[in-house]
Amino acid sequence: MPSSADVLRRAARWLRFPAARRDPLIPPSGLRDVGEGDFIQIGREFLRYFIELAGLRPDERVLEAGCGKGRMARALAEYLEIPGRYDGFDIDARSIAWCQRAYARRHPNFHFHFADIRNSHYNPGGRFDPSRYRFPFESEFFDFVFLTSVFTHMLPGPVENYCSEICRVLKPGGRAFITYFLLPAGAKGGSGDFSFEHALPGCRTQSAETPESAVAYEEPAIRALYAKCGLQIWEPIRYGLWRGPGPGFSYQDLVIAGKIALPPTEKPCGAR
């Protein structure tokens, strides 16, 4: 029987490293930008959206662009079953390395990839130009592709390229789930939490010094881009709480779309 001192030492270790003890898929606090409870809650919130709004099934192939520390992956690990699989890529090498170690044995159908893509805010020394980056996957491989708070940190050229790549890797009838800060046509700025007072070609940004810290797009421009890339929006767009007082769905604006077949003479935007 353990002594009282042993019990106290174990309790102290649990208090010091609660996430690692309770859930091996929650990264240590030094890697997280939210608390343990929020890490779980936000992931499960979006899993519910994926299932209820986008029809995600347990046996589907899922790609997350900008997977970060695995917040969404952890929730999906409770749902996806082989032959379903998950792939995620991110520009944060440290987070990817942690996820690879955490998931390798527990969830062999989960795969994490480092992508050294340039971003002035998060990865200024990145090797690859986001306007030309090709996702490291075969065409028409995935049923579902999602990005949460990724296009909110990307400029128009990279966003157009990513939309093209999303359409390329999606199977016919596959779905894309992406969050944005959307503005009405002709808006001179945002409201609520962000002013987006600085105008750039094709978008507005919160910071002139580091534009990719927060980026907003006019809704008509995103609608036109989707049509050009072969993505049909599933109405309605669900507007977020970032706009300020009033009704909202999640925090950012949610756009869900399905891949449609283009006429044989047309190519998706940015097709190479």
Secondary structure as the mmCIF struct_conf table of DSSP 4:
data_model
#
loop_
_struct_conf.conf_type_id
_struct_conf.id
_struct_conf.beg_label_comp_id
_struct_conf.beg_label_asym_id
_struct_conf.beg_label_seq_id
_struct_conf.end_label_comp_id
_struct_conf.end_label_asym_id
_struct_conf.end_label_seq_id
HELX_RH_AL_P HELX_RH_AL_P1 SER A 4 ARG A 16
BEND BEND1 PHE A 17 PHE A 17
HELX_RH_AL_P HELX_RH_AL_P2 PRO A 18 ARG A 22
TURN_TY1_P TURN_TY1_P1 PRO A 24 LEU A 25
BEND BEND2 ILE A 26 ILE A 26
HELX_LH_PP_P HELX_LH_PP_P1 PRO A 27 PRO A 28
TURN_TY1_P TURN_TY1_P2 SER A 29 LEU A 31
BEND BEND3 ASP A 33 VAL A 34
HELX_RH_AL_P HELX_RH_AL_P3 GLU A 36 ALA A 54
TURN_TY1_P TURN_TY1_P3 PRO A 58 ASP A 59
BEND BEND4 GLU A 60 GLU A 60
STRN STRN1 ARG A 61 ALA A 65
BEND BEND5 GLY A 66 GLY A 66
TURN_TY1_P TURN_TY1_P4 GLY A 68 LYS A 69
BEND BEND6 GLY A 70 GLY A 70
HELX_RH_AL_P HELX_RH_AL_P4 ARG A 71 ALA A 77
TURN_TY1_P TURN_TY1_P5 GLU A 78 TYR A 79
TURN_TY1_P TURN_TY1_P6 ILE A 82 PRO A 83
STRN STRN2 ARG A 85 ASP A 90
BEND BEND7 ILE A 91 ILE A 91
HELX_RH_AL_P HELX_RH_AL_P5 ALA A 93 TYR A 103
TURN_TY1_P TURN_TY1_P7 ALA A 104 ARG A 106
TURN_TY1_P TURN_TY1_P8 PRO A 108 ASN A 109
STRN STRN3 PHE A 110 PHE A 114
STRN STRN4 ILE A 117 ILE A 117
STRN STRN5 ASN A 119 ASN A 119
TURN_TY1_P TURN_TY1_P9 SER A 120 TYR A 122
STRN STRN6 ASN A 123 ASN A 123
TURN_TY1_P TURN_TY1_P10 PRO A 124 GLY A 125
BEND BEND8 ARG A 127 ARG A 127
STRN STRN7 PHE A 128 PHE A 128
TURN_TY1_P TURN_TY1_P11 PRO A 130 ARG A 132
BEND BEND9 PRO A 136 PHE A 137
TURN_TY1_P TURN_TY1_P12 SER A 139 GLU A 140
STRN STRN8 PHE A 142 LEU A 147
BEND BEND10 THR A 148 VAL A 150
HELX_RH_3T_P HELX_RH_3T_P1 PHE A 151 HIS A 153
HELX_RH_AL_P HELX_RH_AL_P6 PRO A 156 VAL A 169
STRN STRN9 LEU A 170 TYR A 180
STRN STRN10 LEU A 182 LEU A 183
TURN_TY1_P TURN_TY1_P13 ALA A 185 GLY A 186
BEND BEND11 LYS A 188 GLY A 189
TURN_TY1_P TURN_TY1_P14 GLY A 192 ASP A 193
STRN STRN11 HIS A 198 LEU A 200
TURN_TY1_P TURN_TY1_P15 PRO A 201 GLY A 202
STRN STRN12 CYS A 203 THR A 205
BEND BEND12 GLN A 206 GLN A 206
BEND BEND13 ALA A 208 THR A 210
HELX_RH_3T_P HELX_RH_3T_P2 PRO A 211 SER A 213
BEND BEND14 ALA A 214 ALA A 214
STRN STRN13 VAL A 215 GLU A 218
HELX_RH_AL_P HELX_RH_AL_P7 GLU A 219 CYS A 229
TURN_TY1_P TURN_TY1_P16 GLY A 230 GLY A 230
STRN STRN14 LEU A 231 ILE A 233
BEND BEND15 GLU A 235 GLU A 235
HELX_LH_PP_P HELX_LH_PP_P2 PRO A 236 ILE A 237
STRN STRN15 ARG A 238 ARG A 238
HELX_RH_3T_P HELX_RH_3T_P3 LEU A 241 ARG A 243
BEND BEND16 PRO A 245 GLY A 246
BEND BEND17 PHE A 249 GLN A 252
STRN STRN16 ASP A 253 LYS A 259
HELX_LH_PP_P HELX_LH_PP_P3 ALA A 261 PRO A 263
TURN_TY1_P TURN_TY1_P17 PRO A 264 THR A 265
TURN_TY1_P TURN_TY1_P18 CYS A 269 GLY A 270
#
